[in-house]
Amino acid sequence: MTERTAGTSEADRQIVMSRLVDAPRELVWKALSDPAHLVQWWGPNGFTNTFQEMDFRPGGVWRFIMHGPDGTNYPNYAVFEEITEPERISYWHGTSPEDARHFFQTLTMDEDGGKTLVSIRLVFDTVEACQKVKSFGIDGGQQTLARLDSYLQSMA
């Protein structure tokens, strides 16, 4: 445990969102793991993406720019930690190789009677960092999951 996390529980430093989507887990996996699909729906409402690199393997890098509806560009840099098909993807997420660890994100896909429960879990180093993102992160995450749900219907 680092000094930054001493005395805080992980629950105080995390954001968790989930959505039950009407699609089989294998289709959800395809939408999350194939950059040709992922680029179509990733991010909150009004955002688009330019994927620069997506090396989908443990240790691989995912670099992309999210373009906000107001024209602001948001650089993103992730390093995949765990990929377990078709149930889990986890990675460190930041803005660049020099600033690569803003939070640790895990996406899980759990089967639920022909549907899939998709969960996003973000864990931050500090409570303060989590609180800073929470104000917009929960809404943005829910919008992202809704966009996934909508995109899955177009894939079916």
C-alpha positions as CSV (number, residue, x, y, z in Angstrom):
1,M,0.0,0.0,0.0
2,T,1.3,3.4,-0.9
3,E,1.1,6.5,1.3
4,R,-1.6,7.8,-1.0
5,T,-3.9,4.8,-0.3
6,A,-3.1,4.3,3.4
7,G,-6.2,4.6,5.5
8,T,-8.7,4.4,2.7
9,S,-10.6,1.5,1.5
10,E,-10.9,0.6,-2.2
11,A,-14.6,1.2,-2.0
12,D,-13.9,4.9,-1.3
13,R,-11.7,5.2,-4.4
14,Q,-13.9,3.5,-6.9
15,I,-16.7,4.2,-9.3
16,V,-18.9,1.2,-10.5
17,M,-21.6,1.2,-13.2
18,S,-23.4,-1.6,-14.9
19,R,-26.1,-2.2,-17.4
20,L,-28.0,-5.3,-18.5
21,V,-27.9,-5.4,-22.3
22,D,-30.1,-7.6,-24.5
23,A,-27.3,-9.4,-26.3
24,P,-25.3,-12.6,-25.8
25,R,-21.9,-12.2,-24.1
26,E,-20.0,-13.2,-27.2
27,L,-21.5,-10.3,-29.1
28,V,-20.8,-7.9,-26.3
29,W,-17.2,-9.2,-26.3
30,K,-16.9,-8.5,-30.0
31,A,-18.2,-4.9,-29.5
32,L,-15.6,-4.3,-26.8
33,S,-12.6,-6.1,-28.3
34,D,-12.8,-5.3,-32.0
35,P,-11.6,-1.7,-32.7
36,A,-13.8,-1.5,-35.8
37,H,-16.8,-1.9,-33.5
38,L,-15.5,-0.1,-30.4
39,V,-14.7,3.1,-32.3
40,Q,-18.4,3.4,-33.3
41,W,-19.8,3.7,-29.8
42,W,-17.1,4.3,-27.1
43,G,-17.7,7.3,-24.9
44,P,-20.5,9.5,-23.7
45,N,-23.2,11.0,-25.9
46,G,-21.9,13.3,-28.6
47,F,-18.3,12.0,-28.4
48,T,-16.4,10.4,-31.3
49,N,-13.1,8.7,-31.4
50,T,-9.9,8.5,-33.4
51,F,-8.1,5.2,-32.6
52,Q,-4.3,5.6,-33.2
53,E,-3.3,2.1,-31.8
54,M,-5.1,-0.8,-30.3
55,D,-2.8,-3.8,-29.5
56,F,-5.4,-5.9,-27.8
57,R,-3.3,-8.2,-25.6
58,P,-1.9,-8.1,-22.0
59,G,0.8,-5.5,-22.1
60,G,-0.6,-4.0,-25.3
61,V,-1.3,-0.3,-25.7
62,W,-4.5,1.4,-26.7
63,R,-4.1,5.1,-27.8
64,F,-7.0,7.1,-28.9
65,I,-8.4,10.6,-29.0
66,M,-12.0,11.3,-27.8
67,H,-13.5,14.3,-29.6
68,G,-16.0,16.1,-27.4
69,P,-19.2,17.6,-28.8
70,D,-17.7,21.1,-28.2
71,G,-14.6,20.2,-30.3
72,T,-12.3,19.5,-27.4
73,N,-9.9,16.7,-28.0
74,Y,-9.1,14.3,-25.0
75,P,-6.0,12.1,-25.4
76,N,-6.3,8.7,-23.9
77,Y,-3.6,6.1,-23.3
78,A,-4.3,2.6,-21.8
79,V,-2.1,-0.4,-21.2
80,F,-4.0,-3.7,-21.1
81,E,-3.4,-5.8,-17.9
82,E,-5.8,-8.7,-18.3
83,I,-7.9,-10.0,-21.2
84,T,-10.0,-13.1,-20.4
85,E,-12.4,-13.8,-23.3
86,P,-15.3,-13.4,-23.1
87,E,-15.6,-12.2,-19.5
88,R,-13.0,-9.5,-18.5
89,I,-10.9,-6.7,-19.8
90,S,-8.7,-4.6,-17.5
91,Y,-6.2,-1.9,-18.1
92,W,-4.4,1.2,-16.7
93,H,-5.8,4.4,-18.1
94,G,-4.2,7.8,-18.5
95,T,-3.5,10.4,-21.1
96,S,0.0,9.5,-22.4
97,P,2.9,7.1,-21.7
98,E,4.3,9.7,-19.3
99,D,0.9,10.0,-17.5
100,A,-0.4,6.5,-17.9
101,R,-2.0,5.7,-14.5
102,H,-5.0,7.9,-13.7
103,F,-7.1,4.9,-12.8
104,F,-7.4,1.1,-13.2
105,Q,-10.5,0.1,-15.2
106,T,-12.1,-3.3,-15.4
107,L,-14.9,-4.2,-17.7
108,T,-16.8,-7.5,-16.9
109,M,-19.4,-9.3,-18.9
110,D,-21.6,-11.7,-17.0
111,E,-24.2,-13.9,-18.7
112,D,-27.7,-13.5,-17.5
113,G,-30.3,-15.6,-19.2
114,G,-29.3,-14.8,-22.8
115,K,-28.5,-11.2,-21.8
116,T,-25.3,-9.8,-20.5
117,L,-24.6,-7.7,-17.4
118,V,-21.8,-5.3,-18.4
119,S,-20.0,-3.6,-15.5
120,I,-17.4,-0.9,-15.5
121,R,-15.2,-0.4,-12.4
122,L,-12.7,2.4,-12.1
123,V,-10.3,2.4,-9.1
124,F,-8.3,5.5,-8.3
125,D,-5.1,6.0,-6.2
126,T,-6.9,8.5,-3.9
127,V,-10.3,9.4,-2.7
128,E,-9.7,12.9,-4.0
129,A,-9.0,11.7,-7.5
130,C,-12.1,9.6,-7.5
131,Q,-14.3,12.5,-6.2
132,K,-12.9,14.8,-8.9
133,V,-14.1,12.3,-11.7
134,K,-17.3,11.2,-10.0
135,S,-19.2,14.4,-10.8
136,F,-19.1,13.6,-14.6
137,G,-17.7,10.1,-14.7
138,I,-20.9,8.3,-13.5
139,D,-23.1,10.0,-16.0
140,G,-20.5,9.6,-18.8
141,G,-20.1,5.9,-18.0
142,Q,-23.9,5.3,-18.0
143,Q,-24.1,7.1,-21.4
144,T,-21.3,4.9,-22.7
145,L,-23.1,1.8,-21.6
146,A,-26.3,3.0,-23.2
147,R,-24.4,3.6,-26.4
148,L,-23.1,0.1,-26.2
149,D,-26.6,-1.3,-25.8
150,S,-27.8,0.7,-28.8
151,Y,-24.9,-0.4,-30.9
152,L,-25.4,-4.1,-30.0
153,Q,-28.9,-3.9,-31.4
154,S,-27.5,-2.7,-34.7
155,M,-25.0,-5.7,-34.7
156,A,-27.7,-8.3,-34.1
